[in-house]
Amino acid sequence: MNNLFDTTIINGMALRNRFVRSATWEGMCDEQGRPGEQLTNWYRELARGRVGLIITGYAFVRLDGKQMPGSIGAQSDDFGPEMQALSKAVHDEGGRLCMQLVHTGGQGRAQGGNKLIAPSAIEAEQYTSPPLEMSRKDIDEVVAAFGMSAGRAKKWGFDAVQLHAAHGYLINQFLSPHTNKRTDGYGGSTENRRRFLMEVYQSVRAAVGPRYPVLVKLNGSDFLAQGLEIDEACAAAVALDREGIDAIEVSSGTPASGDNNPVRKKIDTREQEAYNLPLAERIKRSVSCPVLVVGGFRSYDLAQEVVEKGSADYISLARPFIREPELVKQWQEGGRARSRCISCNGCYRPGLRGKGIACIVEQAERKKAAGV
């Protein structure tokens, strides 16, 4: 019977438990994506709190694939010393570090007057402006950029990489009939729409070799009219599994998905937790590789139930670790209190002010306790 504190291995990467810090934008890097001491200390704190695997905020593979200010970058060889400091900080505390790789496509922000690129030149609710349709040359160049960024992550000492194929970003834009209106070999059929994903995976695998963990974050559903749904998500998962993907993290939604967006608010009760679990269970039944599930986990007993039943192999959390980076340690030492995260999404506000993500509720409570 699986336990949350099992030691497990993903393609040679030993993990001390089944808890994963799911990728979360931190807003702690400079304009080019270079990390500094603030992000290093943040990852060190998460590892010290015994998070088994830490997945970075989405690291852009090219500058035109960047979205939020302060995002981490994987596009430059110049970041070596700072990136090595990140991995060392995590390793010194017994953790493992995975770099999430992304191109945000039509959901990005135009840089230096350049237009956004996407599978199709359409207006979509989640796009900031109408993008240019990617040419075959554009596709080849972005595919190559993913591979080069993965090679850098391995050289910098990261233990794994993850491809961001969810939440309406570029890979998901190709997968989804909602945003992919192409009539060439990258559009139309289910197989054609996943061609870009498969080429990105193959580029990354060629760069890092067979004995290095490559994960993917995949939407089980876009929760959009004419969006990616679970049957096609399972087909993509099966194709990746056959090609040798090492683990699949199941998520859902896009910024245009209303209440079913990727960071849902007001997860107040146990019944509201684990909202992506039905999608993860479908994918788990379809593949042989490990499956991670993210989405609203706040309770220890529910997380334990999921891994005991084999509904998923790993439990991913994001916002709870912003408020309680020591949550896993508390649970391992016998505490069973539900996470204090109230899912307000206020943690992003300090990041948008250039200070990095932080729990504003926790900050307010500390000030009150100190009589400030």
N, C-alpha and C positions, 0 to 999 in steps of 0.2 A: 504493500500500500504506500502510495506516495505521501510525502510529508513536506511541508513548506521549508523545512530546514535540511532537506537532503542535500548532499553534495552531488552535483551533476556535471556532465561534460558535454559541450557542444563543439564538435569537430576539434577536439584537443584543448578547448578552453574550459578549464575547471572553474565552476561557480560554487560558492559556499552556501548558497540557498536558492530558492526559487523566486526571489523578489527582484524585480527589474524596475529601475527608474526609467520610465518611458520618456522619450525625447521631449524636451520643453525648451522653448526659446528663453534665453536668459538675459539678453541685452547687456552683456558684459564684455564685449569686444570692441575694438576700434572700427573705424569706417571701412577699412580693408578686410576686417574679419580676424585680426590678430588678437588672440586672447592675452589676458594679463593676470596679475596677481589675484584679482577679485574672483575670476572664474576658477583659477587653480585652487583657491581656498574653499570655494563652494563645492567642488568635486571632492576635495579632501574630506570635507565635513560629511558628505553623503556616504563616502566609503567608510569613514569612521563610525557612521551610524549603521554599518553592516549591510548596506544595499549590495546585493550580489553582483548585479550588472548595471552599470551606469551608461545610458545612451545619451550622447550629447544632444544639445539643441541642434536643429537642422543646419548642417554645414553646406553652404552653397558651393557648387563645383565650378561655377563661373560667376563673374560679377553680375551679369545680366540675369542670373538666377537667384539673386538675393531679394528678400522681401522686407524683413523688419530691421530697424536700426539696431546696431550692436550685435548682429548675428555673427556666429562663428564662420570662418571661411576655410575651405579646403583647396583653394584654387592656386595657392602660391607655395613654392618650395622655401620661401623666405621665413616661414613661420616655424621652422624646425625647433629652435630652442624653446620657444613658448609651448609648443605642442608636446614636446618631450617632458616639459615640466608638469603638464596636465597628467600625462600617463604615469609619471613617476609618483605624483601625489596620491593617485588612486592605488597604485601597486603597493606603496609603502604602508597603506592601511588595509591591505589584503583584498582589495576590490578588483574588478575588471572594468575596462572602459571600451566602449563601442562608439565609433563615429557614425552618426546618421548623415547620409549624403542626399542632397536635394537640388533640383532646379525647379523654381516655383512657376515658371511659364507665365501664363496669363494672369496668375495671381501675384506676380511680382510687382516691383516698382520700377518704372522706366529710369534708367541711369544715363546721365549725360546727354539727354536728348534722344537716345535710342528707343525704338519702340519695343514693346514686349513681343515675345514669340510664343506660339502655341500650336497645337495640331491643326487648328482651323481658325480662319480669320472671322470669328463670329463675336457677337456681343453675348456675354453670359453674366448672370447675376453676380458671380463671385469675381469677375474680372474688373480690374481697376480702370482699364481702357481697352478698346478693341485691339487685339494683337495682330501681328503678321503671321500668316500661315508658314510654318517651317518648310523649307526646301529640303531635298534629300541631303544636300551639303550641310544644312543646319543640323539635321538629325544625326548625321555621322559625327559632326564635331561635338555635339552634346554627349553622345554615347561615349566618345573618346575621353571627354572631360571627366565623366564618372569614373572611368578606369584609372585615369591619372590621379584623381583625388584619392581613390582607394589605395593605390600604391603608396601615396604619401602617408596615409594613415598608418599603414603597416610599417613603413620606415620610421615613423615617429613613435612607435611603441604601443599603438592602440591594439587592443586584443581582438577586435572584430570591426566590421562595418555593417551598416544597415542602409538599404535603399528605401527612400521614402516614396512609396507608391500609393499614398492615401491622401485624404483631406483636400482633394481638388488641385494638388500640385501637378507638375508636368506629366509624370508617369501616369498618374490617375486621369489626367486630361486625355491621354491617349486611350486608356482603358475604357473610358466612359462614353457611351453613345450620346450623352448629353452635350459633350464638348468636342467630340471627334466626329466630324462630318466629312472626312477625307474619302476619296474614291480610288486611291491608289493602294499599294500593298500594306499601308499602315492604317487603313480605315475599312469600315463596312462590317465584315464578319468578326466574330469573337476572336478567332485566331489572328486576323490581321491587326485588330486593335491592341492585342497584347504583344505584337512584334517588337515594339519599342522597348517595353519592359524586358523582354527576353534578350534583346541586343545589349541593353544596359547591363543586365546580369552577366552575360557572356564577356563583356568588356572588363567588368570588375573581376570576374573569376580569372581571366587571363592575366590580369595585373597582379593578383595576390597569390595565385596558385591554389592547388586543391586542398592543402592542409591549413587553411586560414578561414575562420568563420565569416560567412556572408549571410546576413539576415535580410528580411524585407518586412516593411510595414504596409499592410494591404487592407484596403477598405473591403469589408464584407458587404456593405451596401452604401451607396451615396445618399440614400434617402432623398432622391430627386426624381422628378418626372423624366423618364427616358435616361435615367442614370444607371450606373453599374449596380447590379443586383447580385444576390447570393449565388445563383447558379453560375453566372459568369465569373464571379470571384473564386468559386471553387475550381472552375476550369483553369483559371490562371494559377491558382495554388498548386494544382496537380501538375501543370506544365513546369513550374519552378521546381517542384519536388523531384520530378524526373530528371531535371537538369543538374540537381545537386545542391539546391538551396539548403542552408543549415538550420534555419528556423523561420517561422512566419509569425509576426505579431498582427493580431486582428483588431482593427479599429473600424470607424465608420464616419460618414458625414463629410460635409464641406461647409465653408462659410455661408453658402446659400441654402443650407438645409434646415433653416429655422430652428425649432426646438431640438432637432436631431443633429445639431452641429457637433463637432468633435469635443468641445469643452462645455458640456451641459451644466446648467446651474441648478442649485437647490437640490442636491443629493442628500435629502434629509433623513431618509429611512433606509433600512436594510433592503426593502423591496425595490427601491430605486437604484440600488447599486448593480454593478456588473451588467450594464445595459447592452454590452456587446457580446455577452456570453452565448446567446443562441446562435449568433453568426460564427463565433469561434468554434462552437460544438460542430456545426456543419462542416467547417473546414478541417477540423481535427479528424473527423470521420473519413475525410477524402485523401489525407496525406500520411506519409510515414515519418516526416520530420517533426521536431518539437513545435508546439504552438504556444505563443504568448497571447494573453488577452488583456486589454486595457479598457478602461471605461467605468469610472465611478466606484471602484473598490475603496471601502472605508473600514470594513469589519474583518477582523482576524478570522472568525469562525467561518465566514462565507468564503474567504480565500482558501482556507484549509479544506473546506468541503469541495471546492472546485478541483483542487489537485488530487484529493483522495479519490474522487469519482473518475478522474482522468478526463474531465471535460476540457482541460487545458493543462499544459505542463509548467507554465510560469505565469506569475501574476505581476502585471505592470501597473505602476502608479505614477502619477505626475504631480498634481497639485498637493496631495497630502505631504509629500516630501519637502515642499516649499515651506510649509508651516512646521513640520516635524521631521527634520532630516534624520533624527534618531529613532524613528518609528519602528523600524525592523529590529533594532537592538532592544527596544522596550518589549516587543512581542516575544523575542527569543528568550528574554530573561523572565518571562512569565506574565507580564502585563497583557491584558486582553481588552483594554479600553479601545473603543472605536476612535478612529482618527478624528482630530478636532477640526479638520478642514470642513468649511461650510459651503464650498463650491460657489463662492461669490465672484470669482475671477478678478478680484481686486489686486491680486498679486502682480498682474501685468502693468498696473499703473506706474509703479516706481521705475520699471524697465523703460517705459515710454518717456519718462523724464530723464533718462540717461543714468539712472542709479542702479539698474539691475533688478530683476524680479525679487519680490519679498512679500511676505504675508502681512498685509496692512492691518488685519485683525489682531495678529500676534503683536505687532508693533504698538498698536493702540493699548492693548492690555498691559504690556510692559511699562508703558508710560504712565498708565493709571496706577499700577502697583507701586511705581517709583514716586508717585505724587507729582508728576510733571504736568 
